[in-house]
Amino acid sequence: MKVTFRSRIPYVWLLAVPAVCVVFGSLANMVVMAANGGQMPVLWPAGCTADSFSSDSLHVCMTEDTNLKFLADWIVLKWGVASPGDFGIWTYELIKVPFLSAWSALVIRKAVRSR
C-alpha cells in the first residue's frame, strides 16, 4: 500500500521548512531549560565565575550536574556562545521572508495561469 501526502496548500514545503526550523530551535531551547530548572546552561570558553551572570536570571554556568549539555549554549561564536536551538531560530529568521515571498509568488502565478 502506497501512502501519499496531498496538501490543499500548494507549495506547502515553502511554508513548512521555516516552521520546522523555528519549532526545532524553540523546542530544543525549552527542553534544555526545563531539564535544568528553567535556566539555560552556558559553557564559556574561558570559564565561568560566580558573577558571570549576576544581572541575568536566565543563564547559568554549565557544571558537571547540567542535564542535556549538547542542547545548552556551548557553540563559540565571535560575539558569544550559542546553542543548537539558537541556530534553528536564526535560520528561521533568515529564511522566513524569502520563503514566504517565493510561496506567495508561486501561488499567485498558479492562480493567474489557471484562469
C-alpha positions in Angstrom: 0.0 0.0 0.0 1.5 3.3 -1.1 0.8 6.3 1.2 1.0 9.7 -0.4 0.7 13.1 1.2 -1.5 15.6 -0.6 -1.9 19.0 0.7 -4.6 21.5 -0.3 -2.0 24.2 0.2 0.2 24.5 -2.9 4.0 24.5 -2.4 3.4 23.7 1.3 7.1 22.9 1.7 7.9 26.6 1.4 5.9 27.2 4.5 7.0 24.0 6.3 10.7 24.5 6.1 10.8 27.7 8.1 8.2 26.3 10.5 10.3 23.2 11.2 13.4 25.4 11.9 11.7 27.6 14.4 9.9 24.7 16.1 13.1 22.7 16.4 15.0 25.7 17.8 12.4 26.7 20.3 11.7 23.1 21.5 15.4 22.4 21.8 15.9 25.5 24.0 12.7 24.8 26.0 13.7 21.2 26.7 17.2 22.0 27.9 15.9 24.8 30.1 13.1 22.6 31.5 15.7 19.9 32.3 17.9 22.5 34.2 15.3 24.2 36.4 14.2 26.9 33.9 17.7 28.2 33.2 20.0 27.9 30.2 23.4 26.5 31.0 26.3 28.2 29.3 29.8 26.8 28.7 32.1 29.9 28.4 35.5 29.1 26.7 37.4 30.9 29.5 35.3 29.5 32.3 32.6 31.0 34.5 32.8 32.9 37.7 30.1 33.5 40.3 29.3 36.9 38.9 29.3 35.9 35.2 25.5 36.2 35.1 24.8 38.5 38.1 22.3 40.6 36.2 20.9 37.6 34.2 18.5 35.1 35.9 18.0 33.1 32.6 21.6 31.9 32.1 23.8 29.9 34.5 27.3 28.4 34.3 27.4 24.8 33.0 28.5 22.3 35.6 29.0 18.6 35.8 25.4 18.3 37.0 24.0 20.0 33.9 21.4 18.0 32.0 21.4 17.7 28.2 24.6 19.7 27.8 24.6 19.1 24.0 21.4 21.4 23.8 22.9 24.1 26.0 24.9 27.2 25.0 28.3 25.7 24.1 29.0 26.7 20.5 31.5 29.5 20.5 30.9 32.4 18.1 32.7 35.8 17.6 30.2 37.6 19.7 29.4 35.0 22.4 28.1 31.4 22.9 25.0 29.8 21.3 23.0 26.6 21.5 21.9 24.3 18.6 18.4 25.7 19.2 19.6 29.2 18.6 20.8 28.2 15.1 17.3 26.8 14.3 15.7 30.1 15.4 18.3 32.2 13.5 17.8 30.0 10.4 14.0 30.7 10.6 14.7 34.5 10.9 16.9 34.4 7.8 14.6 32.3 5.5 11.1 33.3 6.6 10.7 36.3 4.3 12.3 34.8 1.2 10.4 31.5 1.6 7.1 33.3 2.2 7.8 35.6 -0.8 8.5 32.7 -3.0 5.4 30.9 -1.8 3.3 34.0 -2.4 4.7 34.5 -5.9 4.1 30.8 -6.9 0.6 30.8 -5.6 -0.3 34.0 -7.4 1.3 32.6 -10.6 -0.7 29.4 -10.3 -3.9 31.3 -9.8 -3.2 33.6 -12.8 -2.4 30.6 -15.0 -5.5 28.7 -14.0 -7.8 31.4 -15.2 
